Amino acid sequence: MPSTTYAVFRNAILAEQQVVCTYDGRARELCPHIIGTNKDGEEAVLAWQFVGESSGRLPQWRCLKLANVRNARARDGRWHEGGSHKTTQKCVTKIDLDVNIHVRKLR
């Protein structure tokens, strides 16, 4: 059974909404692109963080373990996408939903 946080991120992907949350104690504003589980079977999301707190420069891709996400909520706002990937993403190994494959191609 997916967690409540998983449902927030999954629904945000379907609606192409932003997600505001805290991850590892830092405020994040991001657009989730791919959700599912990682190689360890943990719920995970690949998201484009466009603003908020970070240890590095923003914007950038983030791989979030959903067990470490707090106070997630979806909101309307401009959809942000990252640049092209130079390598295959390894964040989500068992993909449940991908905005580019499952959402946009069906519209």
N, C-alpha and C positions, 0 to 999 in steps of 0.2 A: 504494500500500500504506500503510494507516494506521500511524502510529507506535505504539510501546509505550504511551506516555502517552495517546494517543487511546483505545487499548483499555481502559486503566484507567478513564478517565472515562466511556466508553460503557457499559462493564459496570456501573459504579456507578449510572448513570441507570437501566438495566434493573432493577437490584436495589434502587433507591432507597436507596443507601448514601452516606455522607459520603465526601469525599476530603480527605486531609491532604497538603499539598505546600508547596513553596517557590516563590514567584513573584516575580521581580524582587528576589530577596534577602530577601523577607519570608515568614514562616511564615503559612500560610493554612489555615483549616478551612472547607470549603464543601460545599454540595449542588449538584451540576451539574444543570441543567434542560434545556439545549438544546446539541447538539453538531453540528458540521459544518465548513464552511469560511467564511472571511470574504470580503469583496469582492476581496481580493488572492489568493485561493486557498489561504490558510494555514489550517491546522487551528485551530479556535477553539471555545470553550465559554462559554456564559452560565451563571453560577453565582451562588448566593446565599451570600455570605460572612457567616457568623454569629459568628465569633470569629477571633482571630489578630492579626497585625500589619497595620496599614493607615495610609495617609497621611490618611485621613478617618475619619468616624464609622462605627461598625458597629452593627448589621448593614447590608449594602447589596449591590446587584447588582454583579457584576464580569464584565467581558469579558476572558477570558484567551486570549492566543495560546499554544497548547500548546508551541511551540518554546521558550518562556521558562519553562516549568514544570520543576521539578526534584523528584526523590524523591517522586513521586505514589504514594499508596497508598490503597485504599478501606478503609473500616471500617464496621462496624455502628454505629448510633446513631440518635437521633431525626432524622427528616427535617424540614428547615427550608425554608420557602417565604417569598418576599418578598411585599410588598404588591402591589397592582395596578399595572400599568404605565400611566403617563399618556401615553406615546408608544410606537410600535411599536419593538421591539428591532431594532437594526442590527448587532449583534455577529456573528451567524451569518446569512449571506445564503443559503447553500446548506445547508439543514437536512437532516441525516442522521437525527437522533433527537431527539424532544421528549417529555419525560416526560408532559406533559399530553395530547398527541395520540396518540403511539405506544405508550405504556406503560399509562397509566391507563384509557384508553378501551377497551383490549383485555381488561381484567380483568373 
